[in-house]
Amino acid sequence: MESLTVPRDQEEPPGITLDKPQAAAPGKEGLFEKEDIVRKLWPGVAPPEWNDWRWQMANRLRTLEDLSQILDLRPYQKARYKRLIDTFRYSITPYYASLINWADPEDPVRKQCVPDMRELEFQMVGDNDPLEEEEDMQAPGLVHRYPDRVLAIATNTCSMYCRHCTRKRIWREGESVRSKKELAGMVEYVKATTEVREVIVSGGDPLTMNLELLDWFLGELKRISHVEVLRVGTRLPVVLPMGVTDEMVSMLRSHRPLWLNTQFNHPAEVTPEAEEACDRILSAGIPVSNQSVLLRGINDSPDVMKDLCHALQRIMVRPYYLYQCDPVRGVEHFRTSLWKGIEIIEMMRGYTGGLAIPNFVVDAPGGGGKIPLQPFYLLSVTDKDVLLRNYEGMIIKYFNPEESHYEKAKKGNGNGRKYGGTAQLLKGQRKALVPEETQRYKRRKQKNMLFKLGDIK
């Protein structure tokens, strides 16, 4: 089983024959109609090569010279862009580049993959690790935040590096995969932590890993009696759909129940090639869900988001989450107001089917986790009645036969004063109000204590 990691201009890895590409996928022969930029950057490429993931990986745009060619950089601009890509590297597959309208500097696909000097500009709230994943790591690369699930960051390699990535901090480590010893350390932690029932394997993109190593890792996790579900996060169907091979899908199928989450952010990404890749996964009995990121100038419009979710529904991909863009260093130019996300959901609710509406969530800084935000449909509460608003603006009185949340809140539990008021947040005295002795903070304290004792190295 081969890895999708084939560095450009590097000697051919053992077992991979770049000059003998796979045959084009059925139905692809003779359909090679691409933009002029493709003929300019990859002259003479034939359909069999184009449809071979190995050729795509080996011919990614990755260098300053590539960037200079596609952006027509002047000599004085090159030094600035060199500093940018030395800080935040880039990689664009030929396939994904072919989706761009290069005559439009505001093209939504272009913005997601082409380095932008704004990534180095002043950031109001940007942080390398705003979600504090490093704080919640119980083994190298393994984040334990929620009670019953863990996140395994198995690699920091992607076929294409999204400019809005929440883990830009790990790009400086180069393109690498966790060693088998490190992956085994993750497995041992999961074995010892019986409340874990689900493992999410992410990165980077785990589907760029050597398939034998990924197969071994998933197999070891599946053998743990209390692990019920595996989940894989990947953007391969969007940025390199020809990389979703029959061999890969057969391997994933053997580890069911397994769920796959991907990330389409704009309708232009829902191409016949992407549909074919998703269908191959779905046909193996693996559900596919989508986790979009709300991005300024790309999908921050109810019409664009509705078109995207309808396109996803047509190819049997479930719209799952719409993420508020994280306050990561180098991505502030993508961030929108929270009200924009709420507006999008409100303009979709009732105007399209519920299966086409994602949950708008904020992944809270400080490791607070995902917090859903919705439009305000509950207007007022009394002892017996509530006032509700529907998507049209109709106000409805609804009899509430049970004790209302309002009554429960009035009774209280006496703990409100213990943790201090929200005024501390508004005055800037604290970043968050955290209940004492949550399981997550107990794990952090235990980890820090072990560090002090020298037991963790």
N, C-alpha and C positions, 0 to 999 in steps of 0.2 A: 504494500500500500504506500502511495507516494504522498509527500508533503506538498502543499501549495506554495511553500516558500522557496521560490527560485529567484535569487538575486539577479538583477540585470547586469550584463557585462561580466558575469562571473563564470568561471569554468563550470561546465555541465556536471551536475551532481550525479553520483552513481545511480544507475537504474532509471534515469530520466533522459530520454532521447529527444532533444529539442528540435532536431532537424527531421524528425519523423513524427509529426503531430498526429493526434487522434483524428479519425474520420469525423467530418462535420456531423452534427446531430441530424437525425432524419428530418427532411423538410427544409433544411437550411441551404442546400446546394443551389447555387444560381441566384440567391437572394441578397447578394452583397451590394447594398446601396447605402453608402455612408457619406458623411460630410467631407468637404475638401480638406479639412484639417487632418483627417485620417490618411488621405493620399499624400499629404505633405510630410507628415511625421513618420508614416510607415509605408513608404512607396513599395508597390509590388506585392503587398500582402494578399494572399489568396484566401478564399473562404475556409478551406480546411485548417489553415493556420489560425485565422481569426477566431474560429470556434473551438480552438484548443486552449484550455486554461493554462497550459505550460507556456505557450507562446505569449499569452496575455500577461502572465506574471513576469516573464523575462523581458518584456518590452514596455513595462510601466514607465510613465514619466516620473523621474525621481531626482534629476540633477539640476544644477543651476543653468546648464546649457539648454536643457529641455524647457525650463521655465522661461528663459530668455527668448526662446523661439516662439513659444505660444503666446507670450505677452509682448513680444517685440521690444524687449528692454533695451534702453540706451546704456552706454558704458557706466555712467555715473549712478544708474539705478541698480546695477548688478551687485554692488557692495552692500546695499541696503537689503536686497533680497537674500543675499548669502547669509547675512546675519539672521534674517528671519528663519530660513530653512535650517540653519545650524541650531536654532532654538527650538523650533517646531517643524520637524521634518515633514515631507509630503511624499505622496505616492498616488498616482492616478492610473487605473487600468485603461488600456486603449478603448475597451468597450464603454466604460463610463465617460471617457472623454468624447466619444462619438455621440453622446446624448446632448452635448452642449451646443447651443447656438452661439458660436464664438463672436458673432457680430453684436451680441447684446451683453454689455458688461454686467447687467443685472440678471442674467440668466440664473434661474434657481438651482440648476445642477452645478453650474460653474462655481457659485458661491460656496457650495458644500465641499469642494475639493481643491480649488486653486488657492494657494497661500495669499493672504491679504496683509498689507503692512499694518492694518489696524490691530492685528494680533499682538503687536509690540507696543501699542499706545497705552497711555495711562488707564488704569483700571480702578473704578471706585470700590468695587467689592470683590474683585477677582482673587482667587486663592488657588494654590496648587491642588489641594485636597479638601474642598469645602464640605464634602460629605463625611469627612473623617474616616475614610475606609481604612487607612493605615492604623488608626487607633483601635478599630474593631477587628483587626487581624489576629487570629488565634494561632495561626501557623503562617509561614511566608506565603502570601498570595491568597489566603483563605479568610474571608470576611464573615463573621458571625454577628449579624445585627438583629434579625427577627428571631423569635423564639424557635420556630420549627424549620428554618431553612438557612442555608449558607451559600455564599457566593465564592466560586473558585475562579480566580484570575489565572488561567492556565498558560497564557502567552501574552506578549505585548506586541505581537505581529498582526498586521492587517494587510489585506491586498490594496486597500485604499484608506487613507487617513482623513477622517472627517474633520473639518476645521473647527467644528463645535464640540469635539470629543470631551467627555467628562474626565477622561484619564490621560490628558495630554502630558501629565507629569511623568508617565512611564515611558514616553517616547525617547527620552534622553538615554535610556538603557540600550538602545539599538534594537534591531529585530532579533528577538530571541524567544525561546520556549522554556518554560519551567523544566528543570531536569526531572528525570524519573524519581530521583530521591526526594525532591521537593513535592512532586505529585503524591508520592507515597506518604509524605508527612501530612498532607491534606486528608488522605484516606484514613490515616490513623486517628486524626482528630475526630472525624465524622464517626468512626467506629466507637470511640469512647464517649460520644455525646449522643445519648439515646433519644433526646427530644428532637433531633434533626430527622425530618421525614422527606425533605426535598433538597436537592443540590442543583444550583444553577451554575453551569459552566460557561464562563465568558472570557473576556480578554481586554484588549486585542480581539482577535477573531479565532475561536478554537477550531473552526473548519479550515484554517490555513495550516494546522498542525499535521505532522506525519500521521496518517490514518492508523497505523499500527499502534502508535503511542496513545492516540486518543481512544482507540478501541480498548486498549488495556486499562486506561484510566476510568472510562465509563463502566467497564466490566467490574473493576474492583469496587466501585461505588455501588453498583447494582447488587453485588454479593452481600452487602451489609443488610442485615435483616430488617432494621428499622427504616431504611431508606426506601420510600415508596415510589418516588417520582424523580426523574431527571429532566433538566431543562437546559437547552443550549441557546445561547444568544449569538447571532451571527448577522452580518450584513452581506454575506456572499450572494444571496439571490438578487440583491439590488445592484451590486457593483461588479460582480463577476459571476453571472448566472451559469456560464459554461463550466464553472468549478464544481457545481452540484452534479457530480457524476453518479452513474449507477452504482459504482463500487462504494462510494461514500454513503449513498442512501441505504444500500444493503447493510452496511455496518451499523448505521444509526438505527435501522429497523430492528436489529437484534437486541437493542437495549430498551425497547418499549417496556413500560409506559414512559415515553419521552416526548417532550413538547419542544417546539422550536419557535423562538421569538426573533423577528427581524425588524428592520427599520426602513420603511419607505417614508419619505418626507414630502414628496411632491408627485402629482399625477404623471409628470414626464418620466418618472422612473418605472412606471408600471408598463413595461414593454412586453412584446411577445416572448422575448428571451427570458425575462423575469417570470412571466406567467408559466412558461414551460418548466423552469427550475422549481417553482413552488408546487406545481402539479406533480412533479416527480416525487417531492417530499410527501405531499398529501396522499398520493397513491400508495405510499408505503405505510399508511395508517398513522402518520405523525401530524398532529394538528399544527397549524402555522398561525401565529398571532403577530400583530404589528405594534411597535412602540415608536410612534413619531415623536420628534422634538419640535417644539414651537420655536420657529426661527424667523427673525425679522427680515422682511423682504423676500421670504421664500414661501412660507405657508401661513403667515399671520393674517389670514382672511377667511371668513366663513365659507365663501364660494370655493376657494382653493381646497380647503380642508374637506368640504362636502364632496367635491369632485374626487379627491384622493380616496376618501373612505368608500365612495360608491365603486371606484375602480378596484379597490381591494376586495370588496364584497363580491364583485363579479368574478374574481380569480380565487375565491374561497379562502381569502386571508382575513382573519378577524381583526378589525380595529380594536385594540386593547387599551393602550395608554396614549395620551398626548401629554408629554412631559414639558413643564416649564424648563427652559434652558438653564442649566446649572450655572452658578456664579464662579466659573472656572477662569483662571488667569488666561487671557488670550481669546476669550469668546464674548466679551461684553457687547460687541457690536451686533451680535445675534439676538441679544436678550430683549424681550418685550415686557410690557406691564402685565401683571397678573390679570388685570381686567380684560386684556385682550383674549386670553384663554377662556375666561368665563363667558365673554361675549360670543366667541366661536361656538361653545357648547350650547348657549342659549339660542343662537340662530339656527342650530341644527335640531335641537330637541323639538319634536312635534312636526318638523318639516321634512324629516326623513326617518326611516325605521330605526328602532333602538339598536339593532345589530350593527348599524353603520356608525354609531356614535361612540367614540372612545371615552375613557375616563380621564379628565384633566387632573393631573397630579403635580404637586411640588415635592421634589426630593429634598427634604429640609436640611439645611446646613447643620453641622454638629452631629451628624449621624441620626437625626430625628426620623428618618425614613420617609416613605411616601405618604403625603397628606392629600386626599381628594378635595378639590374645590369645585363647587357647582353653583349655578345661578340660584337666586333666592326665590323659592317657590312657597315657603312657609312664611306667611306674613304676620300672623298674630295668633296668640294662644290664650284661651280662658280655661276655666275649670272643666267645661263641658264641650266647648267648640274650638275649632281651629279655622283660620282663614287661609285658603290656598290660592295660588295664582297659577293659571295654566299657560301654555306657550303662546296663546293668543292675547294674553293680558286679562282674560276673564277672572274675576274674583269669585271664589266659591266658599260658602260656609259648609263646614264638614263636622258632623257630630262625632265626638270622640268618646266611645263607650268605656275606654280604659283610663286609669290614672295617667294624666298627661306628664310629659317630661318637665313641664313647668312646675307641677306640684312636687316632683322628685327633687328638682333644683331648689325649691323653697325649703324643703326639709333639710337638704344638705347632709354632709357626714362629718362636719366639724374640722375637716382637713384643709379647708381653703386658706385659712390664715397661716398655716404651718409653713408654707413654701413662699410666702411673700406675694405681693401683688404685681399685676402687669405694669404698674407704673414704673417699676424698676427697668423694664424693657424699653418703655417709651423714653425714659430719661437717659438711656444709654448706660445704665449701671450694670446691666447683665445682658448676655446674648440670648439666653433661653432660661426658662423655668423648668427644672427637671425634677420629677418625682424621685424621692430618695429610694435607694436600694432596688432599682429595676434590675432584672437579670443581666441586661446588657452592661450596666455600669458595674455590677459585681464582677463580670468577666474582665472588664478593663482594670479594676482594682487588683484582681488576682494576677493579671498579666504584669502590671507595673510592679507588684510586690516581688514576683519571680525575677524580673529584671534586676531589681535592687539586690536580691540575694545572689544574683549571678547564675541562676539556673537556666536562663535563656540566653543564648549567645548568637 
